[in-house]
Amino acid sequence: MSLNFMMNLVWISAMIVFLPWCAFALEDRPYVNDLKAPENRKDLEALQNAVSSALPKARAATVCIEIKDGSGSGVIISADGLILTAAHVATGVKQKVTVILEDGTRLKAETLGLVADSDAAMIQITEKGTYPFVEIDRTDSTRLGDWVFALGHSGGYDKDRGAVLRLGRLVRIAGTTFQSDCMLIGGDSGGPLFDLTGKLVGIHSRVGQQMQVNMHVPMAEFVSHWDGMRNAEFIGEGPYAEKPKKGNGFLGLATEPGAAGGLKVTKVGRKSPAEAAGIKEGDVLFKMNGVALKDRGQMQDLLEEMSAGNEVTLETERGGKPKTFSLALGER
């Protein structure tokens, strides 16, 4: 980043909001956090150097998350691929998603738990590996007026561009919400907010109609619900995720008892999950999620315990050869 670019960002931030001066004698706390605004070249270079130092590691851990109808962002916080994001990006628990790393590597992942009323969520990369990650702020050390920088895959993944950097300050702290003047747009949701030391302090939640008015979920909200999210629990009721409704999922096929056991597919609905997965008329279904299928009533009972979006594995036979299909249930 050039010094001129940094100066422009600083003056934009300073024009948006006047921030009171507060002094905090905290170890390793960048002194520029306690200034109303940078006063000279030294202050600007301190900002530039802090962000430049933290950026490579932060950018390597920032991921794009592909969901059914679009994409969002997230950040890896452990070497085994645990990701923090927003509940409205994850959309639900135990759902399959695709995670895209900085270099374009696409990985399978599964949503874990979420907090519906504060917009916090976790995702786990399910492919074994060692992944770049960042440290989270577990001490709640962030203060009003602190400089922060935001990353996210604005508008979706772009390998040539990479994650987009925005610099700003915390302009409001209230309950389970941080507000910053970092300029975010669609696709940034779920992405990370860092302090000047490179620690993760928040996750982007609500992108405002005015680009400089944006809300973030602080790390304290993740820490307080950590175990529940790791255990794939749907926590709370709120506007950011809809609780699964049992029995509202469908496969989109009709069956009859097979001559040699199982259920013979007699019809596959157009544009149904079954058609999208490649199931065809004449296939014989023998197992659903490992449970042997004896009759249509049993298959319906199994579906009644599942919800739209749940993953289903069907073990079948076509022309005497075994085939396995995996699909997500549609919404009835």
C-alpha positions as CSV (number, residue, x, y, z in Angstrom):
1,M,0.0,0.0,0.0
2,S,1.3,3.5,-0.9
3,L,1.5,6.3,1.7
4,N,-0.9,8.4,-0.5
5,F,-3.5,5.6,-0.5
6,M,-3.2,5.3,3.3
7,M,-3.7,9.1,3.7
8,N,-6.8,9.0,1.6
9,L,-8.3,6.3,3.8
10,V,-7.4,8.1,6.9
11,W,-9.0,11.4,5.9
12,I,-12.2,9.6,4.7
13,S,-12.5,8.0,8.1
14,A,-11.8,11.2,9.9
15,M,-14.5,13.1,7.9
16,I,-17.2,10.5,8.6
17,V,-17.1,10.6,12.4
18,F,-15.5,12.5,15.2
19,L,-14.1,10.1,17.8
20,P,-13.3,11.1,21.4
21,W,-9.7,10.7,22.6
22,C,-9.2,7.9,25.1
23,A,-5.9,6.8,26.6
24,F,-5.3,3.2,27.4
25,A,-1.9,2.1,28.7
26,L,-2.1,-1.4,27.4
27,E,1.0,-3.4,26.4
28,D,1.5,-3.7,22.7
29,R,-1.4,-1.4,22.0
30,P,-0.5,0.8,18.9
31,Y,-0.3,4.4,20.0
32,V,-2.2,5.7,17.0
33,N,-5.4,4.1,18.4
34,D,-5.3,6.9,21.1
35,L,-5.1,9.8,18.7
36,K,-8.1,11.7,17.4
37,A,-6.5,11.5,14.0
38,P,-3.0,10.9,12.6
39,E,-1.1,14.1,13.2
40,N,2.0,13.7,11.0
41,R,3.9,11.4,8.6
42,K,5.1,9.2,11.5
43,D,1.5,8.4,12.6
44,L,0.5,7.6,9.0
45,E,3.6,5.3,8.6
46,A,2.7,3.6,11.9
47,L,-0.7,2.7,10.5
48,Q,0.8,1.6,7.2
49,N,3.4,-0.6,8.8
50,A,1.0,-2.2,11.2
51,V,-1.5,-3.2,8.5
52,S,1.3,-4.2,6.1
53,S,2.8,-6.5,8.7
54,A,-0.5,-8.2,9.6
55,L,-2.0,-8.4,6.1
56,P,-0.3,-11.5,4.6
57,K,-1.4,-13.8,7.4
58,A,-4.8,-12.3,7.6
59,R,-5.4,-12.5,3.8
60,A,-4.2,-16.2,3.6
61,A,-6.8,-17.2,6.2
62,T,-9.7,-15.2,4.7
63,V,-11.9,-17.5,2.6
64,C,-14.9,-17.3,0.2
65,I,-17.9,-19.5,1.1
66,E,-20.1,-20.6,-1.7
67,I,-23.7,-21.3,-0.7
68,K,-26.7,-22.2,-2.8
69,D,-27.7,-18.8,-4.0
70,G,-24.5,-16.9,-3.8
71,S,-21.4,-16.4,-1.7
72,G,-20.1,-14.8,1.5
73,S,-16.8,-14.7,3.4
74,G,-15.2,-16.3,6.4
75,V,-11.9,-16.7,8.2
76,I,-10.0,-19.8,9.3
77,I,-9.1,-19.8,13.0
78,S,-7.4,-23.2,13.5
79,A,-4.9,-25.3,11.6
80,D,-7.5,-28.1,11.1
81,G,-9.9,-25.7,9.2
82,L,-12.4,-24.3,11.7
83,I,-14.0,-21.2,10.2
84,L,-15.9,-18.3,11.8
85,T,-18.5,-16.6,9.6
86,A,-22.0,-15.0,9.9
87,A,-25.2,-17.1,10.5
88,H,-26.9,-15.6,7.5
89,V,-24.0,-16.9,5.4
90,A,-24.1,-20.4,6.8
91,T,-27.9,-20.4,6.7
92,G,-28.2,-23.6,8.7
93,V,-26.5,-26.4,10.5
94,K,-25.0,-29.6,9.1
95,Q,-25.2,-28.3,5.5
96,K,-22.6,-28.9,2.8
97,V,-20.8,-25.8,1.5
98,T,-17.7,-25.0,-0.6
99,V,-14.8,-23.0,0.8
100,I,-12.3,-21.3,-1.5
101,L,-8.8,-20.5,-0.3
102,E,-6.8,-17.4,-1.4
103,D,-5.0,-19.4,-4.1
104,G,-8.3,-20.8,-5.6
105,T,-8.2,-24.2,-3.9
106,R,-11.8,-25.4,-3.5
107,L,-12.5,-27.5,-0.4
108,K,-15.6,-29.4,1.0
109,A,-16.9,-28.1,4.2
110,E,-19.9,-28.4,6.5
111,T,-21.7,-25.8,8.6
112,L,-21.7,-26.4,12.3
113,G,-23.7,-24.4,14.8
114,L,-25.0,-20.8,14.7
115,V,-26.5,-18.1,16.9
116,A,-29.6,-16.9,15.1
117,D,-30.1,-13.7,17.0
118,S,-26.6,-12.3,16.9
119,D,-25.5,-13.6,13.4
120,A,-22.5,-15.8,14.6
121,A,-21.7,-19.2,13.0
122,M,-19.0,-21.8,12.5
123,I,-18.0,-24.0,9.5
124,Q,-15.6,-26.9,9.4
125,I,-13.5,-27.8,6.4
126,T,-14.0,-31.6,6.1
127,E,-11.0,-32.3,3.9
128,K,-7.9,-33.2,5.9
129,G,-5.1,-30.7,5.8
130,T,-3.2,-28.0,7.6
131,Y,-4.6,-24.6,6.8
132,P,-3.5,-21.0,7.4
133,F,-5.2,-19.4,10.3
134,V,-5.4,-16.3,12.5
135,E,-5.5,-15.7,16.2
136,I,-8.7,-14.5,17.8
137,D,-9.0,-11.8,20.4
138,R,-10.3,-13.7,23.5
139,T,-9.5,-10.8,25.9
140,D,-12.1,-8.3,24.6
141,S,-9.4,-5.7,24.3
142,T,-10.9,-3.7,21.5
143,R,-11.9,-0.1,22.4
144,L,-14.1,2.5,20.9
145,G,-12.1,4.5,18.3
146,D,-9.6,1.7,17.6
147,W,-8.2,1.4,14.1
148,V,-9.3,-1.8,12.4
149,F,-9.1,-3.3,9.0
150,A,-11.7,-5.5,7.2
151,L,-11.1,-8.2,4.6
152,G,-13.7,-10.0,2.5
153,H,-14.4,-11.4,-1.0
154,S,-16.5,-8.5,-2.1
155,G,-18.9,-9.5,-4.8
156,G,-17.5,-13.1,-4.8
157,Y,-14.2,-14.8,-5.3
158,D,-11.7,-13.2,-7.7
159,K,-8.3,-14.9,-7.8
160,D,-6.5,-12.0,-9.5
161,R,-7.9,-9.4,-7.1
162,G,-7.9,-11.5,-3.9
163,A,-9.7,-10.4,-0.7
164,V,-10.4,-6.7,-0.5
165,L,-8.8,-4.5,2.2
166,R,-10.7,-1.7,3.9
167,L,-9.3,0.5,6.8
168,G,-11.4,2.3,9.4
169,R,-12.2,2.8,13.0
170,L,-14.7,1.4,15.5
171,V,-17.4,4.1,15.9
172,R,-19.8,2.3,18.2
173,I,-19.8,-0.6,20.6
174,A,-23.2,-1.8,21.9
175,G,-24.0,-5.2,23.4
176,T,-23.3,-7.9,20.8
177,T,-22.4,-5.5,18.0
178,F,-19.5,-3.5,16.8
179,Q,-20.0,-0.7,14.3
180,S,-17.1,0.4,12.0
181,D,-16.8,2.9,9.2
182,C,-15.0,0.3,7.0
183,M,-16.6,0.3,3.6
184,L,-18.2,-3.1,2.9
185,I,-20.5,-4.4,0.2
186,G,-22.3,-7.6,-0.7
187,G,-20.1,-10.7,-0.5
188,D,-18.1,-9.3,2.5
189,S,-20.7,-10.7,4.9
190,G,-19.0,-13.2,7.3
191,G,-15.6,-11.9,6.6
192,P,-13.0,-10.9,9.3
193,L,-12.4,-7.6,11.1
194,F,-8.9,-7.3,12.5
195,D,-7.2,-4.9,15.0
196,L,-3.8,-3.4,14.1
197,T,-1.9,-6.3,15.6
198,G,-3.6,-8.8,13.3
199,K,-5.9,-10.3,15.9
200,L,-9.5,-11.2,14.8
201,V,-11.9,-9.0,16.7
202,G,-15.1,-9.3,14.7
203,I,-17.1,-10.9,11.9
204,H,-19.0,-8.8,9.3
205,S,-22.7,-9.0,9.9
206,R,-24.9,-6.3,8.4
207,V,-23.7,-4.3,5.5
208,G,-25.4,-0.9,5.6
209,Q,-27.1,0.9,2.8
210,Q,-24.4,3.5,3.3
211,M,-21.1,1.7,2.7
212,Q,-19.4,3.2,5.7
213,V,-22.1,2.1,8.2
214,N,-21.5,-1.6,8.9
215,M,-22.1,-3.9,11.9
216,H,-19.8,-6.8,13.1
217,V,-20.2,-9.6,15.6
218,P,-17.5,-9.3,18.3
219,M,-15.4,-12.3,19.3
220,A,-17.0,-12.2,22.8
221,E,-20.2,-13.4,21.2
222,F,-18.4,-16.4,19.6
223,V,-16.5,-17.3,22.7
224,S,-19.7,-17.3,24.9
225,H,-21.4,-19.8,22.5
226,W,-18.3,-21.7,21.5
227,D,-19.2,-25.2,22.7
228,G,-22.7,-25.0,21.3
229,M,-21.6,-24.0,17.9
230,R,-18.9,-26.6,17.8
231,N,-21.6,-29.2,18.6
232,A,-23.7,-28.0,15.6
233,E,-26.4,-26.5,17.7
234,F,-29.0,-24.0,16.4
235,I,-28.9,-21.4,19.2
236,G,-31.5,-18.7,19.7
237,E,-34.3,-17.4,17.5
238,G,-33.7,-14.4,15.4
239,P,-33.6,-12.8,11.9
240,Y,-30.3,-14.2,10.7
241,A,-31.2,-17.9,10.3
242,E,-34.4,-19.9,10.1
243,K,-34.8,-22.9,12.3
244,P,-35.1,-26.2,10.4
245,K,-38.6,-27.5,10.1
246,K,-38.9,-31.3,10.2
247,G,-40.7,-32.9,7.3
248,N,-40.5,-30.0,4.8
249,G,-37.8,-31.6,2.6
250,F,-38.4,-33.6,-0.5
251,L,-36.5,-35.9,-2.9
252,G,-38.7,-35.5,-6.0
253,L,-39.3,-39.1,-7.0
254,A,-42.0,-41.8,-6.9
255,T,-41.4,-45.5,-6.1
256,E,-42.9,-48.9,-6.0
257,P,-41.7,-52.2,-4.3
258,G,-38.8,-53.7,-6.3
259,A,-38.9,-57.3,-7.6
260,A,-35.7,-58.2,-5.7
261,G,-36.3,-55.9,-2.7
262,G,-35.8,-52.2,-2.2
263,L,-37.8,-49.6,-4.0
264,K,-37.9,-49.1,-7.7
265,V,-38.0,-45.5,-9.0
266,T,-41.0,-45.1,-11.2
267,K,-40.8,-41.3,-11.8
268,V,-38.3,-38.5,-11.2
269,G,-39.6,-35.0,-11.0
270,R,-38.3,-32.3,-13.3
271,K,-35.8,-29.9,-11.6
272,S,-36.0,-32.0,-8.4
273,P,-33.1,-32.8,-6.1
274,A,-33.3,-36.4,-7.4
275,E,-33.0,-35.4,-11.0
276,A,-30.1,-33.0,-10.2
277,A,-28.3,-35.9,-8.4
278,G,-28.6,-38.1,-11.5
279,I,-31.2,-40.6,-10.3
280,K,-33.2,-42.2,-13.1
281,E,-36.4,-44.1,-13.6
282,G,-35.7,-47.9,-13.1
283,D,-33.1,-47.3,-10.4
284,V,-33.6,-49.4,-7.3
285,L,-33.1,-47.8,-3.9
286,F,-31.8,-50.1,-1.2
287,K,-30.6,-47.7,1.6
288,M,-31.1,-44.2,2.7
289,N,-28.4,-42.8,5.0
290,G,-27.4,-46.4,5.8
291,V,-30.9,-47.6,6.7
292,A,-32.3,-50.4,4.5
293,L,-35.5,-49.4,2.7
294,K,-38.3,-52.1,3.0
295,D,-41.3,-50.1,1.8
296,R,-42.4,-46.6,0.8
297,G,-43.8,-45.9,4.2
298,Q,-40.5,-46.4,5.8
299,M,-38.8,-44.0,3.4
300,Q,-41.5,-41.4,4.1
301,D,-40.9,-41.8,7.9
302,L,-37.2,-41.2,7.4
303,L,-37.9,-38.0,5.3
304,E,-40.4,-36.8,8.0
305,E,-37.4,-36.6,10.4
306,M,-35.4,-34.4,8.1
307,S,-35.6,-30.9,6.8
308,A,-35.0,-29.0,3.6
309,G,-31.2,-28.7,3.0
310,N,-30.3,-31.9,4.9
311,E,-27.9,-34.2,3.1
312,V,-29.2,-37.6,2.0
313,T,-27.1,-40.6,0.7
314,L,-28.9,-43.2,-1.4
315,E,-27.4,-46.6,-2.1
316,T,-29.0,-47.8,-5.3
317,E,-28.6,-50.3,-8.2
318,R,-28.8,-49.6,-11.9
319,G,-28.6,-52.4,-14.4
320,G,-27.3,-54.7,-11.7
321,K,-24.5,-52.4,-10.8
322,P,-24.4,-50.5,-7.4
323,K,-24.4,-46.7,-7.5
324,T,-24.4,-44.2,-4.6
325,F,-26.0,-40.7,-4.8
326,S,-25.6,-37.8,-2.4
327,L,-28.0,-34.8,-2.5
328,A,-29.5,-32.1,-0.4
329,L,-33.3,-32.2,0.1
330,G,-35.3,-29.5,-1.6
331,E,-38.0,-27.5,0.2
332,R,-41.5,-28.8,0.0
